Amino acid sequence: MNAAIAIPATSAAPLATLRGVSKRYDSPAGPQLALDAIDLTIARGALVAIVGASGSGKSTLLNLLGGIDRPSAGEIVIAGRSLGTLGESALSRWRATSVGFVFQFFQLLPTMTVLENVLMPMDLARRWPARERQARAQALLAQLGVAEQAAKLPATLSGGQQQRVAVARALANEPELVLADEPTGNLDSGNAAALFALLAQIAAQGRTVVLVTHERQRLPSNARVVEIADGRLVASKR
């Protein structure tokens, strides 16, 4: 088992702890080891960038943190909750209220307006009273600088605007963990820099942000970088 790589804490208790986490997939060529005995601690309020070559296991690690997939071995504890103890329904409920996802290709529903896209996770999770949801969605869009796009369909927005809407949707249920998979991969350099700055701001406000990226050189100076190679953690630094 590789030694634990700890990201410096900003509070006494970490948000996420992975102990001996491995993930194997079946394939026609036989079992494939995507992650190999990962030990990792992530502080609350940290901005963490997972970097590495294609196929190194970055997205697999992100999916495990978000409860989209389950490890083949090991334990994942987030905010004191061991994900392995949750059944599928409980895991789905936890994911809906505690995790916000930002995707490379935005994944906004094309037939819904911008406002409706941000309302959707609140309607599904029912964490907020129905009478409060629209005002909250509008406030998030305003905070992210796209309030004037609320009544438009996603296809009419620029890539940078769509990604900001996607971030607003990810924040809709006030999640403790925000996960972003190559969030700047479909943006130009200016919008990519702006999005990285936005994610850093979200982390500075107390949320934990973990992202997968190939754009290591554009990361904010306060980001912690975790490098992964062949399913193993190989380095961690500011």
ABEGO torsion letter per residue (X at the ends): XBBBBBBBBABABBABBBBGBBBBBBBAAEBBBABBGBBBBBBBGBBBBBBEBBGAGAAAAAAAAAGABBBABEBBBBGGBBAAABBAAAAAAAAAAABBBBBAAGGBBAABBAAAAAAAAAAAAGABBAAAAAAAAAAAAAAAGAAAAAABBAAABBAAAAAAAAAAAAAAAGBABBBBBGAAAABBAAAAAAAAAAAAAAAAAGBBBBBBBABAAABBAABBBBBBBGGBBABBBX
